[in-house]
């Protein structure tokens, strides 16, 4: 279960979300993906840690195929970071919280 601070993204609200002004970190995941489930608590913690500074979202790739296809996402979990509507960072696979924080800190004002 995602933290209430995590935005649930869909193919429908994706564009509006990444163009909202704040950096946006999106976790592309699926229910059946073990590494995705292991990464989920870290993503929830980042949503809490960066509340008000970064929009943290999750997109289920099974329910929203267009956006992952657009960004050539072949493996999950994949984390994409957008700033000003542009893709600025990508992490594929399990990542630890410290390395994700270092990545976010480079883009947070």
C-alpha positions in Angstrom: 0.0 0.0 0.0 1.5 3.3 -1.1 1.9 6.2 1.4 -0.7 8.9 1.1 2.1 11.2 0.1 2.7 9.1 -3.0 0.9 10.2 -6.2 -0.7 7.4 -8.2 0.2 8.1 -11.8 -1.7 6.9 -14.9 -1.2 7.4 -18.6 -4.0 10.0 -18.2 -2.4 12.3 -15.6 1.3 11.7 -16.4 1.9 14.9 -18.5 0.1 17.2 -16.1 2.1 15.7 -13.2 5.6 16.0 -14.8 4.9 19.6 -15.8 3.7 20.7 -12.4 6.7 22.8 -11.5 8.4 20.5 -8.9 10.8 17.6 -9.7 8.9 14.4 -10.1 10.2 10.9 -9.2 8.2 8.1 -10.7 8.5 4.5 -9.7 7.4 2.2 -12.5 6.3 -1.1 -10.9 4.0 -4.1 -11.2 2.1 -6.2 -8.6 4.0 -9.4 -9.6 7.5 -7.9 -9.4 9.4 -8.9 -6.2 12.1 -6.2 -6.5 9.4 -3.6 -6.9 7.7 -4.7 -3.7 11.1 -4.5 -1.9 11.7 -1.0 -3.3 8.2 0.3 -2.3 9.0 1.2 1.3 12.0 3.2 0.2 9.8 5.1 -2.3 7.3 5.8 0.5 10.1 7.1 2.7 11.4 9.4 0.0 7.8 10.8 -0.4 7.8 11.6 3.3 11.4 13.0 3.3 10.9 15.2 0.2 7.3 16.3 0.9 6.7 19.7 -0.6 10.0 19.6 -2.6 9.5 16.6 -4.9 6.4 14.9 -6.2 6.9 11.1 -5.7 4.7 8.9 -7.8 4.1 5.3 -8.7 2.9 4.0 -12.0 1.7 0.4 -12.5 3.1 -0.7 -15.8 0.4 -3.4 -16.3 -2.4 -0.8 -16.0 -0.7 2.0 -17.9 1.3 0.6 -20.8 1.7 3.8 -22.9 4.0 5.8 -20.7 6.5 3.0 -20.0 6.6 2.2 -23.7 7.2 5.9 -24.5 10.3 5.9 -22.2 11.5 2.4 -23.4 11.1 0.9 -19.9 12.0 -2.8 -20.3 12.9 -3.7 -16.7 11.2 -2.9 -13.5 11.5 -1.4 -11.0 12.6 1.7 -12.9 12.7 5.1 -11.4 12.6 8.2 -13.6 13.2 11.7 -12.4 11.7 14.6 -14.3 12.5 18.3 -13.8 10.7 20.9 -15.8 8.9 18.2 -17.7 12.2 16.7 -18.9 13.7 13.4 -18.0 16.9 14.1 -16.0 17.8 10.8 -14.3 17.0 7.1 -14.6 17.6 4.2 -12.2 16.8 0.6 -13.2 16.6 -2.1 -10.6 16.7 -2.0 -6.8 18.5 1.1 -5.4 19.3 2.0 -1.9 17.8 5.0 -0.2 21.1 6.9 0.1 21.9 6.7 -3.6 18.3 7.8 -4.5 18.6 10.8 -2.0 22.0 11.8 -3.6 20.2 11.8 -7.0 17.3 13.8 -5.8 19.4 16.3 -3.9 21.2 17.3 -7.1 17.8 18.5 -8.5 16.1 19.9 -5.5 16.4 23.7 -5.0 
